[in-house]
């Protein structure tokens, strides 16, 4: 193999060994456990060059080396091959949403599964209502002059309003407005709702128009109101398994994870493909001893780059990147398909 290829393979060996053992890695260990076809002396020379490039470093006075954030980045970009999931992991992912009752249930099952499979902190963002399409509008009479409007999106989000009408209305009026709203809104994106239903009022008599106007206003409010984005997490106790990796930085990490706005920022640039942010690449100062693996899920409007939500895992930089990337990607694909098919509605 060429010198540059050999150097990358030695970097791969150092990452693999360090992730597995948490011990600095020496040339003899690489020679003994990895069939590179070169002597320990050659490995030492290549490790010296890797150190000059800033990809590995010697902690304290140890003879071994550990990867730097930059070394992990090269590993992820050039060397990490997504590991096939084990049979138990596949079974867990395939069955974790069976029997899910509603969107809250789907999200909570997802975050718990992700934390369990990866043994890291899992973070899941609810589907964004503003990236959804209308699945159905329901009008439920509570009294002759009071009704509940329910807006259901294709992401499983449910918005509702109770409306006080100006008078008692007959069942025929309820059936008419329900049909008109669904004909105009079904399949439409929420930002388009106002334009689609504003003309409905023209088909009603002067007597009905005031109440129709109240209903239309309520539906538009439900569609355009940007509900607070919501993020849930699970598995913070998993950080205790890596206490040595954080040394004095565990408390700031836990503090950061308590802030909803921080969690939203972590997932804010999740893409259609799995993305990894390593150590010093983290924008949050308190998280620079961690790595983050994220991806979007769901396919809003069938367009690339328009995920309904995002999920990911966070842990120490000494992470099984290949396994974590595989698990995050598999869970995102499954939950996205489950939501888009409306399997729990």
N, C-alpha and C positions, 0 to 999 in steps of 0.2 A: 504494500500500500504506500501511497505517496506520503511525504513528511507531513503535509497539512492534514491529510485524512487520518494519519496515525495520531496526530496531536488531538484531533477531535474525538477519536475513539478513546484516548486516554482521559480526556475531559468527561466523556460519557461514563467511563469506569469510575472516576472520582465521584461524580454525582451519584451514581447508583450505590456505591459503597457507603458514602456519607449519609445518604437518605436512609439506608438500611441499618447502619450501625451507630450513627451519630459520633463516630470517632474520626479524627483526621486520617487521611489515607496516604500511605507510603508507597514507594515504587515496588517494594517486595510484594505487598498485598495485591497490587495490580497484576504483577507478573504471575503470581501464584493462582489467582482466581479468574483471570481474563486471558483468553488465548489470543494474544496480540502478535506472537511470533517474534518478539524482540526481547533483549536482555533488560534486567533492572537498570543497568547503567544508561541504556538508551532511553528508557522510560524516565529516568531522573533528568536527563538532558531536555527531554520534551516538556517535562513538568516545569523546569526552569523557564522555558520559553513561554509556557502558559501563564506563569506567574508574572513575567515581564509584560505580558499582554493584559494583565489585570483580570484574568479569568479564574485564577485560584489564588489563595493566600495561605500563609502559615500562621495559625493562631498561637499566640504567645511564643513559647520556645519549642513547640512540638516539631518533630521531624516530618510529620505528615502535613498534608494540605487539605483545605476545604474549598468549595466553590464560593466565589463572590456573587453578588447580585448580577453582575455582568456575565459571569460564567453560567449562571442559571439561564439567563436570557439566551445566550448562544445555544445552550442545550435545548431549550424549548423551541427555538426557531429552526435549528438545523438537525437536531438529533432525536428529539422526543418522538417516538412512534406510539400512537394511541394504542393502549393495551386492549386486547379483547376482554370483555367482561367475563367474570367467572360464571359458572352455571347458577350458583346461588344468587349472585348479583342480578343476573338476567331474570331469574324467577321473581325476585323481590320487586324489580322495576315493572315487570309485566303485570304483577298482581296488586301493586300498592294502591291503585285507585278503584279497585273493585268495590262496589257498594257505596261509593262517594255520594253524598246526599245533595250537596250544594257547593257553591264556589268556595265558601269558607272551608268546607271539609276538604275540597281538592287541594287548596293552598296549604293547609296544615298537614295533610298527608304527604305532600310533596316535600315540604321543608324538613319534616322528620325523617323521611326516607333518605334524602340527600345527605343529611348529617350522619345517619347510620351507615350508609354505604361508604362514604369518604372518610369518616372519623374526623371531620373538620367542622367548623362553624358553617352552617348553611343559611343562605339568605334568599328569600323569594319575594318578588314584587307582585302585587295583585295586577291583573290585566287592567290596562288603562281604559277607562270608559270612553275617553275622547278618541280612541283608536278603534272603537267598536262600531258594529252596524246594528240596526234595530232588528231584533228577531220577532218581537210581538208587543202589542199594546193591549192591555186589558182594562176595561172599565167596570168597576164593581159597585153597584148601588148599595149604599149603607142605609140610607133613608130615602124617601122620595125627593128630597132636596139636597142630598149629600152623597158624594161618590168618591171612590178611591181610584186614582189613576196609577197604573203600574206599567213601567217601561222596562222590558227585558232585552238585553243585548246578546249578541252571539258569543260574547265572552262569559256569559253567565252573571253579569252584573245586573242588579235589580234596583231601580229607582222608583219611589212612589210618593204621591201627594194626595192629601184629602182636600176636596174642593167643596165649598159651600155655594150652592147655586142660588139664584135669585127667587126661585119658585120650585114647586113640586113638578117633576117631569115624568112623563109616561115611559114605560119600558121600550116603546118604539123609538123614542128619542135616544135612549141609551144604546140600543142596537144599531141605530143609524150612525151615531158618532163613533162607535167602536169600529164599525166597518169602514167608515171614511178614513179614520186615522191609520188603520192597518193597511188599507189600499195605498195610502200616500207614503207611509213610512217604512214598511217592511223591506228589509234589505238595504236601506239607505244608511250612510254614515251619519253619526250624530250631528256634526256641524251642518249637514244639509237639511236637517229636519225643519227648521224655521221656514225655509223657502218652499219646502214640499207641502206644508200644511196651512200656510197663511191664507190660501185661497178657498179653503173649505167653507169658510163662513158665508161665502156668496150663495151657497146652495140652500141656505136656511131662511126661514121667514123672519120678519122683523121681531116677532115675539121671541124666537129662539136665539137670535143672534147674540144677545148679551151673555147668555149662558155658554154658547159655543165659544165666544171670545174668552171667557174665563178658562174654559177647558184647554183651548189652544195655547193660551199664555202659560198655563201650568206645564203642559207638555214641552214647550220650548225651554222653559226654565230647567226642567229635568234633563233635557238633552244637552244644553250648553253649559250648565253649571259644572265647573271643574271640581269634582270631588277631590278631597285631599288624597294624594297618592299614599298607598299603604304598603308597608314592608313588614314581613315577619321573619324571625330567625329562630334557629334551633341549634343545639349542640355546642353552646358556649363552654359547657363542662369539658368538651374534648380538648380545649386549650391546655387543661391541666396535664394532659399526656405529654405535652411538649414544653413544660415549664423551663427546662434547661435551655431551650432555644431562645426563650424571651429574656432570661436573666432578670434584669430590673425593669423590663418593659411590659410585663403582663398587665399591670394596672392601667396604663394608658390605653392599651388595646381594648380592655373591657369597658373603659369609659367611653371610647369612641363608638363601640357597638351599642351603647345605650341610647345614642342619639339617632332618632328617625331620619333626620336630614342627612346625616353621614351615610346611613344605609342607602338612602335614595341616591346619593352621589356615587356610591360604590357601583351601583347598577346603571347609572345614568348613560354610560356610553357602551353598554352591552350591544353586541352586534349579532348578525345571523350566524356567524361562526364563533367558535369558542375563542375567547380572548384571555390572555394571561398578563397580569400586572405584577411585577416582582419587586419586593423590597423598596428600594429608593425610588422606584417608579410610582409608588403610591402618592397621591396628592395630599392625603391626610397625614400630618406629621406623626400622629400617634400610631399610625399603622405601617410605618416604614420598616418594621421588623417582620412584616407579614407579606404573603403573596395572595393574590385574588384571581380566581378562575371564574369567568362569567360567560353567559350566552343569553340571547333573547329566545323567547318561546312564543308559539302562536304566530299566525301569519295574517296580520290585519290587511284586509282588502286584497289578499293574494299578491302583495307586492313585496319585493325584496327590500330589506331594511325597514320594515314596518311591523316589528314584533309587537304583540299585545302587551307583553310583560317581559321580565328578565329574572334570572336566578343565577346563583353562583355559590362558591364556597371560599372561605378565607381560613388560612392557617399559616404556620411558620414558613419561611423561605425554604427550609429543609423539608420539602413536600414531594410526594410521589406525583409529579406533574402529569406523567403519561396516564396513570390510573385515574387521577382527578379529572383530567380533561375528558376521558372516556365516559366517566360517570355523569358529569355535568351535561355533556352533549346528549347522552342517552335519555336522561330524565327529562330534559327540555323537549326533545322530540316527542316523547310519549305524552307528557302533560299538554303540550301544544295540540297534538292530534286529539286527545281526549276532550279538551275544551271546544275545539272547532267542530267536533262531531256532536256536541251537546249531549254527551253520554250520561250525564247526571241530571238531565232536565226532563 
